[in-house]
Amino acid sequence: PEIKPVTAHPTWPVEIAAIFNETRQFLSENRSNFFVLAGCRSTLDVVTQKLGAKAGNLKQRIDKLAEDGKITAILKEWAH
């Protein structure tokens, strides 16, 4: 059977889907880890802002989302 590439879910916001798809492409092409990690960080950056945490750096925004109950403690730990 043909293996289909993983793509973003159609309900995801366009900004998140674009970064996710590009990062998956980099991973499938065995590009430098730098590109993959940068894509993951960019995705987290956009997601935190979309969830309402707009002030501070990425760590502070992740902490804010956990404090507000928008993400779990486990997700907070993973994101850090």
C-alpha positions in Angstrom: 0.0 0.0 0.0 1.0 3.6 -0.6 2.1 5.5 2.5 0.5 8.9 2.7 2.5 11.7 4.2 1.2 13.1 7.5 -0.3 16.5 7.1 -2.0 18.9 9.4 -5.6 18.3 10.3 -7.9 20.4 8.0 -9.5 22.2 11.1 -6.1 23.6 12.2 -5.5 27.3 11.7 -3.6 28.0 8.5 -0.5 29.4 10.3 -0.1 26.2 12.4 -0.9 23.8 9.5 1.7 25.5 7.2 4.5 25.3 9.8 3.6 21.7 10.7 3.5 20.5 7.1 6.8 22.2 6.4 8.4 20.7 9.5 7.1 17.2 8.5 8.6 17.7 5.1 12.0 18.6 6.6 11.8 15.5 8.8 11.0 13.2 5.9 13.9 14.6 3.8 16.3 14.0 6.7 17.1 17.7 6.8 19.3 19.1 9.6 17.8 18.8 13.1 18.1 22.6 13.2 15.2 23.0 10.7 13.0 20.4 12.5 13.6 21.9 15.9 13.0 25.5 14.5 9.7 24.3 13.0 8.6 22.7 16.3 9.4 25.9 18.2 7.6 28.0 15.6 4.6 25.8 16.0 4.6 26.1 19.8 5.0 29.9 19.4 1.9 30.3 17.2 -0.2 27.8 19.2 0.5 29.6 22.5 -0.6 32.9 21.0 -3.7 31.3 19.4 -4.7 30.0 22.8 -4.5 33.5 24.2 -1.1 33.8 25.8 0.3 36.8 24.0 2.7 38.4 26.5 6.2 37.3 27.4 8.6 34.8 25.9 7.6 31.2 24.9 8.3 29.8 28.4 6.2 32.4 30.0 3.4 31.9 27.6 3.4 28.1 28.2 3.4 28.7 32.0 0.5 31.2 31.6 -1.6 28.6 29.6 -1.0 26.0 32.4 -1.9 28.5 35.1 -5.1 29.4 33.2 -6.0 25.7 32.9 -5.8 25.8 29.1 -3.1 23.1 29.0 -2.3 20.3 31.4 0.8 20.1 33.6 2.0 17.2 31.5 1.7 19.2 28.3 3.4 22.1 30.0 6.4 19.9 31.0 6.5 18.4 27.5 6.5 21.9 25.8 9.3 23.1 28.0 
